[in-house]
Structures are given as structure tokens and as C-alpha cells.
Amino acid sequence: MYVIGERINGMFRSVARAIRERNADAIADLARRQVEAGAHVLDLNTGPTGEDPAGIMTWLVSVVQDAVDVPLCIDSPRPAVVAAGLKACRRPAIINSTTGAREKLDALLPLAAEHGAGIIALTIDERGIPRNAEARAEIALAILAATMEAGIPPERLYLDPIVLPVNAAQAQCKEALAAIGAFRHLCDPPPHIIVGLSNVSQGAPNRSLINRTYLAMCLAVGLDTAILDPLDEELMAVLRAANMLLDKEIYAEGLLG
Amino acid sequence: MYVIGERINGMFRSVARAIRERNADAIADLARRQVEAGAHVLDLNTGPTGEDPAGIMTWLVSVVQDAVDVPLCIDSPRPAVVAAGLKACRRPAIINSTTGAREKLDALLPLAAEHGAGIIALTIDERGIPRNAEARAEIALAILAATMEAGIPPERLYLDPIVLPVNAAQAQCKEALAAIGAFRHLCDPPPHIIVGLSNVSQGAPNRSLINRTYLAMCLAVGLDTAILDPLDEELMAVLRAANMLLDKEIYAEGLLG
């Protein structure tokens, strides 16, 4: 499983402050700690900044690239910010994210093609969040067709079934699981399948328990990438155990803490 | 999910002693604690006794029935012991277990039919443990046919894909997961699907972590029953979280500890 570390995000208060103060050490430290904890990629999100979000994204990329040698995931709702981030990246990055909406695809697929980037695609479109697995798979198929048309092969596409909070949209959790199973059969080899794991526990107590239980469940049905908090040790222990149970990592007692 | 409590088993030293000393209080206490912790059924296994295993099974059934009001699972490799246990049960029990081997089926299916009992069936046969999911499904189908012929409907059959220890047969863990997915499509409505969960961590450190991770994974692909340790609080927390994530239990903060 491919782990994308979620912690460099301006939605976290401490990160917002570090960004405001251009505190490169604090950002670099968070980058290093996530990579040491097992992140293969780091997500960068400026959060709601005042001025110059593109400049801030460029700064984040540069600080993190100087600290760690992993690919980056450029996370912004604004194509201009994504473009600035991609331009600053020394190695191919991942765009976070498009949806199945035409306007988004038209803005972001050319960027992904131009920079050789991967792209995360949320399976929603102009009609909003689909209410079941079938509707998600339908949008996924349209996204797959659009990316291939844009010259982006399935191995650079990360389909996201949209995980919603269990305390607000309980029935959607199993629909997202079923969608993961369906996405695996869209083409051969299949695209990557990704979730933003922490969404499932948004607003709930016992967030880590919910996150790690859902992670094991998603892995069982075919998830291969997740944006998550690699600093959550219990979560990472479940991830290693699940990888062993799926025979994707060689069993070793020492890896289970 | 249907939880079968595994703790009244003579393989545990303290239970073996309680059986030897005919200590009804110790057995009754273990029965009550498991039911309070969430067990819906209790497994009874005399372990390797010296004399009169049928008499001991009868005693166990009577002690446990006096302590708690849940169905029992009569667990013995000997048909005569199973028969004695079933005879002592006040309400329909579950037989643990047959395999797909003709001799076992011939001995146990008539007992299940006679007593209106459920029956757990391990998907192995004369050829031993199958090496992949397909071979498990093939045996499952033969067992399903045999049970139906014996007048036992699918809702009284509990198919077990055979869970082996991850530290000894790592690749088999994912085969068992795939088999669970396959068993769901054998007939409609499908038979129950069960695992002996603790097997997966036999001989490993971090048993609870491995058990609870595998439980979440099995539930994601369609498991509906498990023999497990209901006194493992972290395991039961994962079970409740998974049931909520599958929309099988209404989300409630208080249930997650």
C-alpha cells in the first residue's frame, strides 16, 4: 500500500501558523517525521491562505523537497495553485484532485499530461455525490475514459470512491467499500484506488479506531493507496498487519511493534 | 455479526482444570462473562480429556445452560461426543464441525438433521487443506449439496474457509479472504460464513492486533459469524466499528468505548 502523508495541510492550526510565519523548520520537521513513519508521498495543502496561494504552494514544495526525497501530492481546489506546485516539483507529482465534472477535467488533465503527473479523481460530478457504488463506478468509467483520452495511463490515475463521515452518512461507508471492489474491474491493469481515510471519522470521537478499522476493510477489498496520518502509530500497525495478511509484505514479528 | 465465544475450551489450562475438578462455578462464570461481552453463542470443547468425554460434554452443556440463555456450539472431533452434547441442549445448537470428507458428513449430517442443529463445515476434504480460494469454493459447493440432501437448509450451514496462521502459511490468509467472497455467491440466500479467528495469529506475538485486523478484513468481504475471544476488548471495539461502517449497527458514539 502506498501511503500519502496528510499532515502538511493548512487546515491544521499549527501548520497554518508555520505557513504564516514561513517557518521552514517546522514544515521540514513534519515532512521528515511523516517519511520516517512510513509515508511514501507527502500531500501539500496550503489551507485557506489570504494572499498568493500559488506562491505559498511553491514555497511549501521547495521546503519539503529540501527536507525529504519523496514525491509530492499537490493539493488545492485552484488549478493555478496546482500548476505552480507542479512547476516547482523536481520529480513527477500527483495532483489532488479532479472530479468527474467537465470543467475540472478540462482544467487539470492537461496539467497532469504536461507534467507527467499522477492525478487523484473523486468520483463525483456536476450532480454531486453519488448515492451508491454503481453511480460511483459509472463516474469512474467516465473519468477513466477522459484521462486516457488526455494521454494519462491508468497507472497514473487514482480513483477515489469518496469517503464520508460515518456519523453523518453511515450508509455511504459500505457504498464506498463496494465501489472499491467495482473500480478494480474497470480495466486491466486497474487504476490505483485511493481514499482520504480521515474523512470517515470526521467529527466522531474514537477517530483512530474508526480510521484503522476502515483502513483494514478498504485494503481487504482492493484499496492500494491512502491519504492518512502516518504519525498515528496504531493505524500504521494495522496497515502493516493488513499488508502481511494480504501477503504483500513478508511476515516478520518485528514489524508489528 | 454473530459472535461465538471460544473461551470454554479444555485447550486453555484454566478450563482444563475446571473440567477436571468439575468446578461448575468457574465454567458458569466464563459463560456469563462472554455473554456480557457480546457473545451470541458459546462454543464448548472438552479438550483432550481422559475418560468419558461424552459425559464431560453433557456436564458442560448443563452447567452453561443453567448460567446463560444462549445457543451452544458443540465442539468435538468425535461424533459420539457431539451426539451427547446435542442431546443435552435445550435449544437448537450448532455442531462444530464437519469437513467435506464423506465419512465426516455421513456421521454428522444425520445428527444435525435429527436435532435441528446448525453445522460448521470446514472446507477441507480427504485431500487435505486446499491451496487456494477456488479449491475451497469447490469443496464448499459439495458440502452445500450434501447438507441440502440431508434436509439441512443453507441458513443452518456455516462454511469455514480455514484460516491458517499468518506466520506459518502467510499466503493462505488472502486465499481465505477470497474464499469468503466466493462463498457468498454459492446460493441465494447464501449460507453463513464463519472463521475460527484466533487461528490466524497462532504462535505469533501481537495476537490481538493480527486478530482484529483480520476480523475487519473478513467482515469487509462478507463474513457473518466468527468464533473468537469476546473478552478481548480491542477486538470487540473493532467488531462494533466494522458493523457500523457496514451499516449493520446504527452509529452511536457510546458503542465505541
Chai-1 contact restraints between the chains, C-beta under 6 A:
chainA,res_idxA,chainB,res_idxB,connection_type,confidence,min_distance_angstrom,max_distance_angstrom,comment,restraint_id
A,V166,B,M244,contact,1.0,0.0,6.0,A-B,restraint_1
A,V166,B,L245,contact,1.0,0.0,6.0,A-B,restraint_2
A,V166,B,Y251,contact,1.0,0.0,6.0,A-B,restraint_3
A,N167,B,Y251,contact,1.0,0.0,6.0,A-B,restraint_4
A,Q170,B,D247,contact,1.0,0.0,6.0,A-B,restraint_5
A,Q170,B,Y251,contact,1.0,0.0,6.0,A-B,restraint_6
A,A171,B,D247,contact,1.0,0.0,6.0,A-B,restraint_7
A,C173,B,L245,contact,1.0,0.0,6.0,A-B,restraint_8
A,K174,B,L246,contact,1.0,0.0,6.0,A-B,restraint_9
A,K174,B,D247,contact,1.0,0.0,6.0,A-B,restraint_10
A,P205,B,E253,contact,1.0,0.0,6.0,A-B,restraint_11
A,N206,B,L256,contact,1.0,0.0,6.0,A-B,restraint_12
A,L209,B,A237,contact,1.0,0.0,6.0,A-B,restraint_13
A,L209,B,A241,contact,1.0,0.0,6.0,A-B,restraint_14
A,L209,B,L256,contact,1.0,0.0,6.0,A-B,restraint_15
A,I210,B,A241,contact,1.0,0.0,6.0,A-B,restraint_16
A,T213,B,A216,contact,1.0,0.0,6.0,A-B,restraint_17
A,T213,B,V238,contact,1.0,0.0,6.0,A-B,restraint_18
A,T213,B,A241,contact,1.0,0.0,6.0,A-B,restraint_19
A,T213,B,A242,contact,1.0,0.0,6.0,A-B,restraint_20
A,Y214,B,L245,contact,1.0,0.0,6.0,A-B,restraint_21
A,A216,B,T213,contact,1.0,0.0,6.0,A-B,restraint_22
A,A216,B,A216,contact,1.0,0.0,6.0,A-B,restraint_23
A,A216,B,M217,contact,1.0,0.0,6.0,A-B,restraint_24
A,M217,B,A216,contact,1.0,0.0,6.0,A-B,restraint_25
A,M217,B,A220,contact,1.0,0.0,6.0,A-B,restraint_26
A,A220,B,M217,contact,1.0,0.0,6.0,A-B,restraint_27
A,A220,B,A220,contact,1.0,0.0,6.0,A-B,restraint_28
A,A220,B,V221,contact,1.0,0.0,6.0,A-B,restraint_29
A,V221,B,A220,contact,1.0,0.0,6.0,A-B,restraint_30
A,A237,B,L209,contact,1.0,0.0,6.0,A-B,restraint_31
A,V238,B,T213,contact,1.0,0.0,6.0,A-B,restraint_32
A,A241,B,L209,contact,1.0,0.0,6.0,A-B,restraint_33
A,A241,B,I210,contact,1.0,0.0,6.0,A-B,restraint_34
A,A241,B,T213,contact,1.0,0.0,6.0,A-B,restraint_35
A,A242,B,T213,contact,1.0,0.0,6.0,A-B,restraint_36
A,M244,B,V166,contact,1.0,0.0,6.0,A-B,restraint_37
A,L245,B,V166,contact,1.0,0.0,6.0,A-B,restraint_38
A,L245,B,C173,contact,1.0,0.0,6.0,A-B,restraint_39
A,L245,B,Y214,contact,1.0,0.0,6.0,A-B,restraint_40
A,L246,B,K174,contact,1.0,0.0,6.0,A-B,restraint_41
A,D247,B,Q170,contact,1.0,0.0,6.0,A-B,restraint_42
A,D247,B,A171,contact,1.0,0.0,6.0,A-B,restraint_43
A,D247,B,K174,contact,1.0,0.0,6.0,A-B,restraint_44
A,Y251,B,V166,contact,1.0,0.0,6.0,A-B,restraint_45
A,Y251,B,N167,contact,1.0,0.0,6.0,A-B,restraint_46
A,Y251,B,Q170,contact,1.0,0.0,6.0,A-B,restraint_47
A,E253,B,P205,contact,1.0,0.0,6.0,A-B,restraint_48
A,L256,B,N206,contact,1.0,0.0,6.0,A-B,restraint_49
